Amino acid sequence: MIGFVLFALCGFVFGYAAPKAWALLPVLLPITVGIYTGLMDTFDGTLFVLIAVGVGVTVLGIVAGRMLLWSTEGRGESRGSTA
């Protein structure tokens, strides 16, 4: 459970702070952790589901970070244009 929270937080931070293409970098984190787990233990259906959920949570975090970035940038521009 804590892993998914960390994936979401990492995605949110990168989505907010990273330049456009680099914002998708955290998607590699759950994939890498899943591949490492599969190599150390075993690849099974549960592992693939957990990897997919981890990627989904990370992408949702990236989208939330981008939405926050767009909303704060948009407010700054609208204030400047009305003044």
C-alpha positions as CSV (number, residue, x, y, z in Angstrom):
1,M,0.0,0.0,0.0
2,I,2.8,2.4,0.9
3,G,4.4,1.8,-2.5
4,F,1.3,3.0,-4.3
5,V,1.3,6.2,-2.2
6,L,5.0,6.7,-3.0
7,F,4.3,6.1,-6.7
8,A,1.5,8.7,-6.7
9,L,3.6,11.2,-4.8
10,C,6.6,10.8,-7.1
11,G,4.3,11.2,-10.1
12,F,2.7,14.3,-8.6
13,V,6.1,15.9,-7.9
14,F,7.4,15.1,-11.4
15,G,4.2,16.2,-13.0
16,Y,4.4,19.5,-11.3
17,A,8.1,20.3,-11.4
18,A,9.6,18.5,-14.4
19,P,9.7,19.7,-17.9
20,K,7.2,18.2,-20.4
21,A,9.0,15.0,-21.5
22,W,10.7,14.4,-18.2
23,A,7.3,14.3,-16.3
24,L,6.8,10.8,-17.6
25,L,10.0,9.5,-16.0
26,P,8.4,8.1,-12.8
27,V,6.4,5.6,-14.9
28,L,9.6,3.6,-15.1
29,L,9.7,3.3,-11.3
30,P,6.8,0.7,-10.8
31,I,8.0,-1.1,-13.9
32,T,11.5,-1.4,-12.7
33,V,10.4,-2.5,-9.2
34,G,8.1,-5.0,-10.7
35,I,10.7,-6.5,-13.0
36,Y,13.2,-6.7,-10.1
37,T,10.6,-8.4,-7.9
38,G,9.8,-10.9,-10.7
39,L,13.5,-11.7,-11.2
40,M,14.0,-12.2,-7.5
41,D,10.8,-14.1,-6.8
42,T,8.6,-15.1,-9.7
43,F,6.5,-13.6,-12.5
44,D,2.8,-14.3,-12.0
45,G,-0.5,-12.7,-12.8
46,T,-0.6,-10.9,-9.5
47,L,2.7,-9.2,-10.1
48,F,1.5,-8.0,-13.6
49,V,-1.7,-6.6,-12.0
50,L,0.3,-4.8,-9.3
51,I,2.7,-3.4,-12.0
52,A,-0.3,-2.1,-14.0
53,V,-1.9,-0.6,-10.9
54,G,1.4,1.1,-10.0
55,V,1.7,2.6,-13.5
56,G,-1.9,3.8,-13.3
57,V,-1.4,5.4,-9.9
58,T,1.8,7.1,-11.1
59,V,0.1,8.4,-14.3
60,L,-2.7,9.8,-12.1
61,G,-0.2,11.5,-10.0
62,I,1.5,13.0,-13.0
63,V,-1.9,14.2,-14.3
64,A,-2.7,15.8,-11.0
65,G,0.7,17.5,-10.9
66,R,0.2,18.9,-14.4
67,M,-3.3,20.1,-13.5
68,L,-1.9,22.0,-10.5
69,L,0.8,23.5,-12.7
70,W,-1.6,24.6,-15.4
71,S,-4.0,26.1,-12.9
72,T,-1.3,28.1,-11.2
73,E,0.2,29.3,-14.5
74,G,-3.2,30.2,-15.8
75,R,-4.0,32.3,-12.8
76,G,-0.7,34.3,-13.1
77,E,-1.4,35.1,-16.8
78,S,-5.0,36.2,-16.2
79,R,-3.9,38.6,-13.4
80,G,-1.3,40.1,-15.7
81,S,-3.7,40.5,-18.6
82,T,-6.5,42.2,-16.5
83,A,-4.2,44.7,-14.8
